[in-house]
Amino acid sequence: MSLALPADGIAVHAPTRRRTLELLLGTLLWLTGLAGAFVFVEPSPYEIMGLVTIVMFAISGLALRVTLVPLCALLILYVIGFGIAVVPLLDQPKTLIWVMVSLFMAMTTLFFAAMLGTNTEERLKLLMRGYMAAAVIAALAGIVGYFHLVPGASGLFLLYERARGTFNDPNVLGAFLVLPALLALQRVLSQRFIEAARSALLLLLLVAGLFLSFSRGAWGQFAFSAALMMFLTFVTSHARERMRILLFTALAVMVLAAVIAILLSIPQVADLFSQRAALEQSYDEGPTGRFGRHVLGLLLALDTPLGIGPLQFHNLFPEDPHNAYLNAFMSGGWLSGFAYLTLVAVTLVSGLRFVFIATPWRATYIAVYSAFVGVAGESLIIDTDHWRHYFLILGVLWGLMSVSHGRLKVRRRGQIPPVHAPAAAMRPSLARAAASS
């Protein structure tokens, strides 16, 4: 009896300790998602919170699934290219800082992917809730700033009369709000009326913030990603759900159109919209404009296998590349450039397969995948290589792909995958206990 009591104590307290630890880790994930809205200095609160979270997860035990090896390898090659190219430029401190930030972004991608290997649903939910709370704060700040609702403080949330919220750049605010807006739209399509109405109000707030950023890239990204998400949701839904999706999609489009029309009825909004809605701005045109620089930069990349180094492009051209793919070649040479291209291509192609795998997190996965497709497209016209939320999306996408991989193999054998984790995945003794209960 004296020997059995400690064993029983361990059996009782071990699950309690694990739940407490998971609660702590989940809180850190939520705070990391929340910190994503506050990127106005470097290191930002997101870097600090992210580093604390990564360290705590590493101490508690963080496994790297074999299905994440390609992601890890491509990220390593991506960063190594920058490390090689920066060596001749070490007398310029900002270049080394740029490489270190790139390294941290790669680390966060791998972390988000790895941490979803355990307690996937709960961790995903907490991270997305933190991200959603951050989006609400950023959107509200942008709206307050744009309409000067707080005298004396509104200017902090504006740049060039465009809402930037809690970010340095209106373009980043707009892009940051895309995934939360997709998640809110998805809830409108899938929830009951009362819950759908609440989600619709949230969606309107996020879309208003996105619209007032006057980021053409973010507008296009949201429109394309939303259309893709609704299409993928439609084709993966049961026949009885498709009519509801069509009905609520039409209703959502009409409500969003009405909100935008109301905003455009405000003269200052309409004036800036007419300027920003043009397909080409003055800085896009000419041989050294945005698109001209893309062509000249590509020709230069062919002649510089090691690249020209981080933050050097603007020394040769009027502005930065405004193209994340070109910037990878310029800043890290062919090694970084081809690693980045391969990573995006593999993610787009492989990610699409898992849309059609029935998992408890498929709805969120479709929204994340659609957001990634949109930001991958926007990367052609803007530098997204240090957008924190971009690497979060990439990591979450790979993490969900990794945990869904077993279900993909089951489907290939023609078996029906279970919705929840199978009892066989537990230790035999726990499986027997679960069966007997």
Secondary structure as the mmCIF struct_conf table of DSSP 4:
data_model
#
loop_
_struct_conf.conf_type_id
_struct_conf.id
_struct_conf.beg_label_comp_id
_struct_conf.beg_label_asym_id
_struct_conf.beg_label_seq_id
_struct_conf.end_label_comp_id
_struct_conf.end_label_asym_id
_struct_conf.end_label_seq_id
TURN_TY1_P TURN_TY1_P1 SER A 2 LEU A 3
HELX_RH_AL_P HELX_RH_AL_P1 ALA A 4 ALA A 35
TURN_TY1_P TURN_TY1_P2 GLY A 36 ALA A 37
STRN STRN1 VAL A 39 VAL A 39
BEND BEND1 PHE A 40 PRO A 43
HELX_RH_AL_P HELX_RH_AL_P2 PRO A 45 SER A 60
HELX_RH_3T_P HELX_RH_3T_P1 VAL A 66 LEU A 68
HELX_RH_AL_P HELX_RH_AL_P3 VAL A 69 VAL A 86
HELX_RH_3T_P HELX_RH_3T_P2 VAL A 87 LEU A 89
TURN_TY1_P TURN_TY1_P3 LEU A 90 ASP A 91
BEND BEND2 GLN A 92 GLN A 92
HELX_RH_AL_P HELX_RH_AL_P4 PRO A 93 MET A 115
TURN_TY1_P TURN_TY1_P4 LEU A 116 GLY A 117
BEND BEND3 THR A 118 ASN A 119
HELX_RH_AL_P HELX_RH_AL_P5 THR A 120 TYR A 146
TURN_TY1_P TURN_TY1_P5 PHE A 147 HIS A 148
BEND BEND4 VAL A 150 VAL A 150
TURN_TY1_P TURN_TY1_P6 PRO A 151 ALA A 153
HELX_RH_3T_P HELX_RH_3T_P3 SER A 154 PHE A 157
STRN STRN2 LEU A 158 LEU A 159
TURN_TY1_P TURN_TY1_P7 TYR A 160 GLU A 161
STRN STRN3 ARG A 162 ALA A 163
TURN_TY1_P TURN_TY1_P8 GLY A 165 THR A 166
STRN STRN4 PHE A 167 PHE A 167
BEND BEND5 ASN A 168 ASN A 168
HELX_RH_AL_P HELX_RH_AL_P6 PRO A 170 PHE A 176
TURN_TY1_P TURN_TY1_P9 LEU A 177 LEU A 177
HELX_RH_AL_P HELX_RH_AL_P7 VAL A 178 SER A 190
BEND BEND6 GLN A 191 GLN A 191
HELX_RH_AL_P HELX_RH_AL_P8 PHE A 193 LEU A 212
TURN_TY1_P TURN_TY1_P10 SER A 213 PHE A 214
HELX_RH_AL_P HELX_RH_AL_P9 ARG A 216 VAL A 235
TURN_TY1_P TURN_TY1_P11 THR A 236 THR A 236
BEND BEND7 SER A 237 SER A 237
HELX_RH_AL_P HELX_RH_AL_P10 ALA A 239 LEU A 264
TURN_TY1_P TURN_TY1_P12 SER A 265 SER A 265
BEND BEND8 ILE A 266 ILE A 266
HELX_RH_AL_P HELX_RH_AL_P11 PRO A 267 ARG A 276
TURN_TY1_P TURN_TY1_P13 ALA A 277 ALA A 277
BEND BEND9 ALA A 278 GLU A 280
HELX_RH_3T_P HELX_RH_3T_P4 SER A 282 ASP A 284
BEND BEND10 GLY A 286 GLY A 286
TURN_TY1_P TURN_TY1_P14 PRO A 287 THR A 288
BEND BEND11 GLY A 289 GLY A 289
HELX_RH_AL_P HELX_RH_AL_P12 ARG A 290 ASP A 303
TURN_TY1_P TURN_TY1_P15 PRO A 305 LEU A 306
BEND BEND12 ILE A 308 ILE A 308
TURN_TY1_P TURN_TY1_P16 PRO A 310 LEU A 311
HELX_RH_AL_P HELX_RH_AL_P13 PHE A 313 LEU A 316
BEND BEND13 PHE A 317 GLU A 319
HELX_RH_AL_P HELX_RH_AL_P14 ALA A 324 ARG A 353
HELX_RH_3T_P HELX_RH_3T_P5 PHE A 354 PHE A 356
BEND BEND14 ILE A 357 ILE A 357
TURN_TY1_P TURN_TY1_P17 PRO A 360 TRP A 361
HELX_RH_AL_P HELX_RH_AL_P15 ARG A 362 GLU A 378
TURN_TY1_P TURN_TY1_P18 SER A 379 ILE A 381
BEND BEND15 ILE A 382 ILE A 382
TURN_TY1_P TURN_TY1_P19 ASP A 385 HIS A 386
HELX_RH_AL_P HELX_RH_AL_P16 ARG A 388 VAL A 403
TURN_TY1_P TURN_TY1_P20 SER A 404 SER A 404
HELX_RH_AL_P HELX_RH_AL_P17 HIS A 405 ARG A 412
TURN_TY1_P TURN_TY1_P21 ARG A 413 GLY A 414
HELX_LH_PP_P HELX_LH_PP_P1 GLN A 415 PRO A 418
BEND BEND16 VAL A 419 HIS A 420
HELX_RH_3T_P HELX_RH_3T_P6 ALA A 423 ALA A 425
BEND BEND17 MET A 426 MET A 426
HELX_RH_AL_P HELX_RH_AL_P18 PRO A 428 SER A 436
#
